[in-house]
Amino acid sequence: MNKEIWKDYSQPFGTIGPLMTVGEILEKNIDAGYNAYDEYANAALQKFARYASEFLSNPHPHLGRDGSVCPFVPEALTKGLLRVAASQAVAVDELENDLARMLAVFSQMKPVKSFNDRTGDWIYKAIIIALPGIQDEGEIIRIGQLQKRLKPDFIQEGFMIGEFYPGCPEPGLHNRMFRPLDTTVPALAIRHITKYDAPFMLDSDKCLEAYFSIFGNEGRRRIRQLLERTA
């Protein structure tokens, strides 16, 4: 991977600071932008770097299936395609414009998915935006509300937006008692949508329509199978 393509994204913009790989964060790499953050933000970045490398990348006894908690993260870390940044925002209202800008950044980052390209390293590309300044309980709840509001529009563009925060109630797909998104620091994540995201489409007709527009008959088949299993 050519690091030159990241140069424009190693500087702060809006409330969001430099994007760094998990390895760069764990190494406290100053050249990658680590010193652009204060001690408080760096602590949050370290927590998410360890969350990705130690939790998401490994099996868990409560996961309900074999393999790592997130099957894409180990390869994303190996390829340097999972990047983490921290935001200075202290309220959810401050985030929406920056998320729109970050989505534009994400869509331009290599590897870029080409038309009708269903495989490739783009599937491992992801950005996590830690939100250490959002601590008010009401604002934390609004992170989930923002995610749900933006989700259909993100899917329509071929992307997914996910949330993490303390007490996040979203269950694991294979064990309803497992809470993989319950993190000590709130965050939002951006990645490409895949056909395997069918289980996350059932909460909204708009999400379903967008998913079908991308994956067509394959998407309809997957949703039909899900509904048959839960009937």
Buried (B, 14 or more C-beta within 10 A) or exposed (E): EEEEEBEEBBEBBBBBBBBBBBBBBBBEBEEBBBEBBEEEBBBBBBBBBBBBBEBBBBEBEEBBEEEBBBEBBBBBBEBBBBBBBBBBBBEBEBBEEBBEEBBEBBBEBEBEBEEEEEEEBBBBBBBBBBBBBBEEEEBBEBBBEBBBEBBBBBBBEBBBBBBBBEEBEBBBBEBEEBBBBEBEBBBBBBBBBBBEBBEBBBEBEBBBEBBBEBBEEEBBEBBEEBEEEEE
